[in-house]
Amino acid sequence: MNNEKHNKPSLRKRIVNFLVHVLLAVLAFIWLLPIFWIVLTSFRAEPGAYTNTFLPQGYTLNNYIKLFTDRNVLNFPRMFMNTLIIAIVCCIISTFFVLSVAYSLSRMRFKFRKPYMNLAMILGLFPGFMTMIAQYFILKAMGLTEGSAIRIGLIIVYSACAGLGFQIAKGYLDTIPRSIDEAAVIDGATNWQVFTKITMPLAKPIIIYTVMTSFIAPWVDFIFAKVLCRANSDQFTVAIGLWNMLQKEYIYQWYTCFAAGAVVISIPIAILFIFMQRFYVEGMSGAVKG
């Protein structure tokens, strides 16, 4: 009897674990299926958007070759470099802004500190595209809507409001004991030294998160890039280029190249994540030890 009582919870636990794993497997399949399909489509030999089968009838590398060699209609290499330059510069500026604002609000006490945080929270409730028209005319008055100056305009817009996204970083910095900062100040360290040499080394996980989000935001943005670039095809970003590939005049010849482009633009994000993951793990292990 005692053995039966002990076996019942064990059997129930096994059934629950089995059902949970089945559910996770189904969700993983649903999540991976579009990725699997887009990769297969990028190697598909048949042109056009419509096929009778899920799996391609033939495979080829011509889609990737055409994507990087055909520069007469849609110059994807130029779009890729435009986006990469903008994303890297914005990533550096935005990361500095976010961490600086988060540190100031977490560690310092000054007038209008709480009103600023409340105002930032209220402004965050409104979608960013509500201000696009105003931003466009401001940049136009500054001469940043034509030619290569469009890159500068995009960098300004993507980076200028980055400081409003301080909430997550501030929440993480609040978990770092203030006594560490106070001890450093007693030893003669300035606020800048505390920020760069003490707080930031202890905040590697949130730095990684901020770098990733600061890079991805301009990398995938379409709406404002389309508003600012307009017909300046030499300043198009990859989001605009991929969107153009799906237009009715291009979709038959460029649809499989669109799939290839979707795979290509995921590579920088994957590389960045793999490179930064090591620092994220080190930061978490250091936090646990501390």
N, C-alpha and C positions, 0 to 999 in steps of 0.2 A: 504493500500500500504506500509506504513511504517513497519507494522508488518511482511509483506511478505519479505521485504528487510532484516529485522533482523533475520528471520527464515532461510533464505538461507545459510548464513555463518554457522549457528548452525548445520543445516542438513549436510552441506559439512564436517564440523569438525567431526561430529559423524561417517560419512562414512569413513573418513580417519582413525579415531581412531579404527574403527571396522576392517578395512583392516590391519592396523598395528598389532593389537592383533592377528588376524588370522595368519599373517606371523610369529609372535613371537611364537605362539602355534605350528605351523608346524616345525619351527627350534628347539624348545624345544623337540618335539617328536622325530625328527631325532637325536638329541644329546643324548636323554635318552634311545632310543631303544637299542643300543649296550650294555649299562650298564644293562638294564633290561634282555637282552638275556643272558649275561654272568652270572648274578646271578641265573637265572633259570637253565642254564646249569650246574652250580656248584651243584645243587640239583638233577640233572637228574639221574635216575636209570639205563638207558640203556648205555652200554659202547660204545666206538668208537666215531669217529668224525662226522659221517654222520647219519642223521635221516630223516624220511619222513615228519615230522611235525615240526612246529616252537616251539610248546609247548611240554615239556616232557610228555611221557606217564606214567611215575611214578616218585616219588620223594623219596629221601633218604639222610641221613646224612653221609653215608659211604664214600663219596668222601672226606669230611673233616677229618673223622677219619683215613682213609688210608693215607691222606696227612701228618698227624702228627705221625702216628704209624709205617708205613712201611719205615724202614730205611735201608733195604737191597739193594735196587736199587737206589733210589733217596732220599737222606737224607734231606728232606725239612726243618725240625727244625734247623739243623746245618747251612744250607744255610741262613735261616732267621736270625739267630743270627750273622753269619758272616757279613751279610749286615747291620744289625742294629748297630753293633759296629762300622763298618766303617763309616756309615752315621752320627752317633752321633758325633764321633770324628771330622770328616770332617766339620760338621755343625759348631761346636764350633770354630775350627781353621779358616775356611773360612770366617765366619762372622766377626771375629776379624780383619783378613787381609783386607777384603773389606771395612769395616767401618774406619779402620785406614788410609788406602790409600785415601779414599774419603775425610776424614776430613783433611788430610795433604794437598791435592790438592785444597780443597775448602777454607781453612782458612789461609794457609801459602803461602808465596811467597819466592821462592828459585831458584837457578840457575838450568837450564834444566827442569824446571817445564812444560813448554809448549811442548818442544821436547818429554818429556816422555809421555804426554797425546796423542800427535800425533802418537808416536811409538806404544802405546797401542791400539789406534784405528786401525792402519794398521795391527798389529798382530791379532786383532780381526776379520779381514776379512778372515783369513785362518782357515779352519776347524781344530779342535784339533787332529783328528786322523792322520794328516800328520806327526806328530812327534812321533807316537806310537813306531815305530821301534827303533828310537834313545832312547826313554825313556826306552824301554824294555832292551836294551843292557847296558844302564847306571845302571839300577836297578840290572841287572844280575851281573855286575862288583862289585856292593855293596853287593851282596849276599841276595837280597830281592826278589828272584823269586822262592824260594822253601820253602815248609812247612808253618809254621805260619808267617814267615817273609813276605809272600805275602800280608797280611793285612797291614803291615807297608808300603810296596811299593805302594799299592793302595791309602792309606791315603796321602802319600807324593805327588803322582801325582795329586790327586783330589784337594789338598789344596794349592800346591805350586803356581799354576797359578791363584788362586782365586782373587788376587789383581788386575788383569787386568780387572776384571768386575766391576770397580768402577764407571762407568759413571752414572748409574741411582742413586746410593747413593749420588754421588757428586752433581748431579742436585737437589736432595732434600735438601741437606745441604746448597746449595747456597741460598735457599729461607729463611733460618733462619737468621735474622738480625745479622750482625757482631757487632753491637753496644752492644749486650748482652755479647759477649765474651770480648770486650774491657772494659766494666764495671767490669767484673770479674777480669781481669788482673790488673786493677787499684786497686782493693781491695786486691790484693796480690795472686791471684790464678795462679797456674802454667798451662802450656798447657795441662798436663795430667788431672788436676782437671777440667779444662774447658771442656775437651773432655768427661770425665766420669760423671761429676756431673751437667753439664749445657746442652751441645749439645746433648748427647745421650738421656736424658729424653725428650727432645723436638723432637726427631727423631724416636719415637716409630713406626710409620707406615713403615718407610724404614728399620728399624731393623727387623720387622716382615717379610717384603718382602725378606730381605737378608737371614734370618734364613730358610724360606720356600724353597727358591731356592737352598741354600747350602745343605739342607737335601735331597731334591728330586734328585739332580744331581747324587750323588753316589748311591742313592737308585734304580734308574732305569737304570743306565749305564750297557751296555752289552758288547760293542766292546772291550774296554781296559781290562775289567775284564776277558773276554774270552782269550785275548792275554796273560795276565799275569798268570792266573790260569792254563791254558793249561789242563793237565790231572790230576791236583791235586784236586780230587773230594771233599776232605775234606775242601777245601778252596773256593768252589764254592759260588757265590752269588745267590740271588733269580732269577735274570734275566737269569743267565746261567741255573739254575734248571728248570725254566719254558720253556726255549728254548729246553732243553733236553727232556721234556715231549712230545714235538711235533715231535720228531724224529721217523722214521718209525718203529723202534723196540719197541717203548714205546707208540705210540699214541693211540693204541686201548685200552690199559688198563689204560692209564694215562690222556686221554684227558679231562675227566670230573674233574679229580684232578687238571689239569691245570686251568680250570675255577675256581675251588675252591681256588687255589693259587692266581689267579688274584684278587679275592675278598679279600683274607687275606692281601695281600701286600698293598692294598689301605687303610687298617684300620689305620696303624701308621700315614700316611699322613693326614687322616681325623681327627684323634685325635689331631695331632699337629696343624692343622688349627683351630679346634674348641677351643683349649686351647689358641692359640695366638690371635684369633679374638678379644677377650675381650680387650687385650692391644692395638690392632690396633684401636678399636673404641675409647678407652680412649685417645690415642694419637691424633686422628683426632679431638675429641672434645676440647682437650687442645689447638690444633693449631688454631681452630676456635675462641676460647676465646681470645687467644693471639693476 
